């Protein structure tokens, strides 16, 4: 019985981690899209716009590497 409780808590923690990761993923996609639209709205890219886009893209790629691993 104790083993089942441990397994259930690990499953719940896994679902929680995946949920946070998916929420973060959608947030980063929204943020990069928003930053891109704002950067291109005035017709040209400034150095600040490029820096912001590069920083957001770098953090997005880092977030992709943080995906929780499911253990079967």
NUZANU-853751 format. One record per residue: residue number from 1; residue in three letters; x, y, z of N, C-alpha, C in turn. Coordinates in steps of 0.05 Angstrom, whole numbers, padded with zeros to 5 digits. Example, Ala and Ser with C-alpha at 12.3 -4.5 7.8 and 13.67 -1.06 7.14 Angstrom:
+-----+--------+--------+--------+--------+--------+--------+--------+--------+--------+--------+
: num : residu :    n_X :    n_Y :    n_Z :   ca_X :   ca_Y :   ca_Z :    c_X :    c_Y :    c_Z :
+-----+--------+--------+--------+--------+--------+--------+--------+--------+--------+--------+
:   1 :    ALA :  00264 : -00114 :  00156 :  00246 : -00090 :  00156 :  00264 : -00066 :  00156 :
:   2 :    SER :  00257 : -00045 :  00142 :  00273 : -00021 :  00143 :  00258 :  00001 :  00157 :
+-----+--------+--------+--------+--------+--------+--------+--------+--------+--------+--------+
END
This chain:
+-----+--------+--------+--------+--------+--------+--------+--------+--------+--------+--------+
: num : residu :    n_X :    n_Y :    n_Z :   ca_X :   ca_Y :   ca_Z :    c_X :    c_Y :    c_Z :
+-----+--------+--------+--------+--------+--------+--------+--------+--------+--------+--------+
:   1 :    UNK :  00016 : -00024 :  00000 :  00000 :  00000 :  00000 :  00017 :  00025 :  00000 :
:   2 :    UNK :  00039 :  00024 :  00015 :  00057 :  00047 :  00017 :  00070 :  00053 : -00011 :
:   3 :    UNK :  00076 :  00031 : -00025 :  00088 :  00034 : -00052 :  00069 :  00048 : -00071 :
:   4 :    UNK :  00044 :  00043 : -00069 :  00024 :  00055 : -00086 :  00022 :  00085 : -00081 :
:   5 :    UNK :  00023 :  00093 : -00055 :  00022 :  00122 : -00048 :  00047 :  00136 : -00059 :
:   6 :    UNK :  00070 :  00124 : -00057 :  00094 :  00136 : -00068 :  00092 :  00139 : -00098 :
:   7 :    UNK :  00082 :  00119 : -00111 :  00079 :  00120 : -00140 :  00059 :  00141 : -00148 :
:   8 :    UNK :  00037 :  00144 : -00134 :  00017 :  00164 : -00140 :  00028 :  00192 : -00136 :
:   9 :    UNK :  00044 :  00196 : -00115 :  00055 :  00223 : -00110 :  00076 :  00230 : -00131 :
:  10 :    UNK :  00091 :  00210 : -00140 :  00110 :  00215 : -00162 :  00096 :  00221 : -00188 :
:  11 :    UNK :  00073 :  00208 : -00193 :  00058 :  00214 : -00217 :  00047 :  00242 : -00216 :
:  12 :    UNK :  00036 :  00250 : -00193 :  00025 :  00277 : -00189 :  00047 :  00298 : -00193 :
:  13 :    UNK :  00070 :  00293 : -00181 :  00092 :  00312 : -00184 :  00101 :  00314 : -00213 :
:  14 :    UNK :  00101 :  00291 : -00228 :  00108 :  00292 : -00256 :  00088 :  00308 : -00272 :
:  15 :    UNK :  00062 :  00304 : -00267 :  00042 :  00320 : -00281 :  00045 :  00350 : -00275 :
:  16 :    UNK :  00051 :  00356 : -00250 :  00055 :  00384 : -00242 :  00079 :  00396 : -00256 :
:  17 :    UNK :  00101 :  00382 : -00257 :  00125 :  00392 : -00272 :  00119 :  00396 : -00301 :
:  18 :    UNK :  00105 :  00377 : -00314 :  00098 :  00380 : -00342 :  00079 :  00403 : -00346 :
:  19 :    UNK :  00061 :  00408 : -00328 :  00043 :  00430 : -00330 :  00057 :  00457 : -00329 :
:  20 :    UNK :  00075 :  00459 : -00310 :  00091 :  00484 : -00308 :  00108 :  00488 : -00333 :
:  21 :    UNK :  00120 :  00466 : -00343 :  00137 :  00469 : -00367 :  00120 :  00478 : -00391 :
:  22 :    UNK :  00096 :  00466 : -00394 :  00079 :  00474 : -00417 :  00070 :  00503 : -00414 :
:  23 :    UNK :  00063 :  00511 : -00390 :  00055 :  00539 : -00385 :  00078 :  00558 : -00392 :
:  24 :    UNK :  00102 :  00551 : -00384 :  00126 :  00567 : -00390 :  00131 :  00568 : -00420 :
:  25 :    UNK :  00128 :  00545 : -00433 :  00132 :  00543 : -00462 :  00113 :  00562 : -00477 :
:  26 :    UNK :  00087 :  00561 : -00469 :  00068 :  00579 : -00483 :  00074 :  00608 : -00476 :
:  27 :    UNK :  00083 :  00613 : -00452 :  00090 :  00641 : -00445 :  00113 :  00651 : -00461 :
:  28 :    UNK :  00134 :  00635 : -00465 :  00157 :  00643 : -00481 :  00149 :  00648 : -00510 :
:  29 :    UNK :  00133 :  00630 : -00521 :  00124 :  00634 : -00549 :  00108 :  00660 : -00551 :
:  30 :    UNK :  00090 :  00665 : -00532 :  00075 :  00690 : -00533 :  00094 :  00714 : -00531 :
:  31 :    UNK :  00113 :  00713 : -00512 :  00132 :  00735 : -00508 :  00149 :  00741 : -00533 :
:  32 :    UNK :  00159 :  00720 : -00545 :  00175 :  00724 : -00569 :  00158 :  00735 : -00592 :
:  33 :    UNK :  00134 :  00725 : -00595 :  00116 :  00735 : -00615 :  00109 :  00764 : -00610 :
:  34 :    UNK :  00103 :  00771 : -00586 :  00096 :  00799 : -00579 :  00120 :  00817 : -00584 :
:  35 :    UNK :  00144 :  00809 : -00576 :  00168 :  00825 : -00580 :  00174 :  00828 : -00609 :
:  36 :    UNK :  00170 :  00807 : -00625 :  00174 :  00809 : -00654 :  00155 :  00829 : -00667 :
:  37 :    UNK :  00130 :  00827 : -00660 :  00110 :  00846 : -00672 :  00117 :  00874 : -00664 :
:  38 :    UNK :  00124 :  00878 : -00639 :  00131 :  00905 : -00630 :  00157 :  00915 : -00644 :
:  39 :    UNK :  00176 :  00898 : -00649 :  00201 :  00906 : -00662 :  00196 :  00914 : -00691 :
:  40 :    UNK :  00179 :  00899 : -00705 :  00175 :  00904 : -00733 :  00153 :  00924 : -00738 :
:  41 :    UNK :  00139 :  00934 : -00718 :  00117 :  00952 : -00721 :  00125 :  00979 : -00733 :
:  42 :    UNK :  00149 :  00988 : -00726 :  00157 :  01014 : -00736 :  00173 :  01013 : -00762 :
:  43 :    UNK :  00178 :  00990 : -00772 :  00190 :  00987 : -00798 :  00220 :  00982 : -00799 :
:  44 :    UNK :  00233 :  00985 : -00776 :  00262 :  00979 : -00776 :  00270 :  00967 : -00749 :
:  45 :    UNK :  00292 :  00953 : -00748 :  00302 :  00941 : -00724 :  00325 :  00957 : -00712 :
:  46 :    UNK :  00322 :  00964 : -00687 :  00344 :  00978 : -00674 :  00362 :  00957 : -00660 :
:  47 :    UNK :  00384 :  00966 : -00649 :  00402 :  00949 : -00634 :  00388 :  00938 : -00609 :
:  48 :    UNK :  00372 :  00955 : -00597 :  00357 :  00947 : -00573 :  00337 :  00925 : -00579 :
:  49 :    UNK :  00323 :  00928 : -00602 :  00303 :  00908 : -00611 :  00317 :  00881 : -00616 :
:  50 :    UNK :  00340 :  00882 : -00629 :  00354 :  00857 : -00634 :  00364 :  00844 : -00609 :
:  51 :    UNK :  00374 :  00861 : -00590 :  00383 :  00850 : -00564 :  00360 :  00837 : -00549 :
:  52 :    UNK :  00337 :  00849 : -00549 :  00314 :  00838 : -00535 :  00305 :  00812 : -00548 :
:  53 :    UNK :  00304 :  00811 : -00574 :  00296 :  00787 : -00588 :  00316 :  00764 : -00584 :
:  54 :    UNK :  00342 :  00771 : -00585 :  00363 :  00750 : -00581 :  00362 :  00740 : -00552 :
:  55 :    UNK :  00357 :  00757 : -00533 :  00356 :  00748 : -00505 :  00331 :  00730 : -00500 :
:  56 :    UNK :  00309 :  00738 : -00511 :  00284 :  00722 : -00508 :  00288 :  00695 : -00522 :
:  57 :    UNK :  00299 :  00695 : -00545 :  00304 :  00670 : -00560 :  00323 :  00651 : -00545 :
:  58 :    UNK :  00344 :  00663 : -00533 :  00363 :  00647 : -00517 :  00350 :  00634 : -00493 :
:  59 :    UNK :  00334 :  00650 : -00479 :  00320 :  00639 : -00455 :  00299 :  00618 : -00464 :
:  60 :    UNK :  00287 :  00622 : -00487 :  00268 :  00602 : -00497 :  00281 :  00575 : -00503 :
:  61 :    UNK :  00304 :  00576 : -00516 :  00319 :  00552 : -00521 :  00328 :  00538 : -00495 :
:  62 :    UNK :  00337 :  00554 : -00476 :  00344 :  00543 : -00450 :  00320 :  00530 : -00437 :
:  63 :    UNK :  00297 :  00542 : -00439 :  00272 :  00530 : -00428 :  00266 :  00504 : -00441 :
:  64 :    UNK :  00271 :  00501 : -00467 :  00266 :  00476 : -00480 :  00283 :  00453 : -00469 :
:  65 :    UNK :  00307 :  00460 : -00461 :  00325 :  00440 : -00449 :  00317 :  00432 : -00421 :
:  66 :    UNK :  00300 :  00448 : -00408 :  00291 :  00442 : -00381 :  00266 :  00424 : -00380 :
:  67 :    UNK :  00259 :  00412 : -00402 :  00235 :  00395 : -00403 :  00239 :  00372 : -00383 :
:  68 :    UNK :  00218 :  00367 : -00366 :  00220 :  00345 : -00347 :  00221 :  00318 : -00362 :
:  69 :    UNK :  00236 :  00300 : -00352 :  00238 :  00273 : -00364 :  00218 :  00255 : -00350 :
:  70 :    UNK :  00203 :  00241 : -00366 :  00184 :  00222 : -00355 :  00197 :  00195 : -00352 :
:  71 :    UNK :  00195 :  00183 : -00329 :  00207 :  00157 : -00323 :  00185 :  00136 : -00324 :
:  72 :    UNK :  00187 :  00118 : -00343 :  00166 :  00098 : -00347 :  00172 :  00074 : -00330 :
+-----+--------+--------+--------+--------+--------+--------+--------+--------+--------+--------+
END
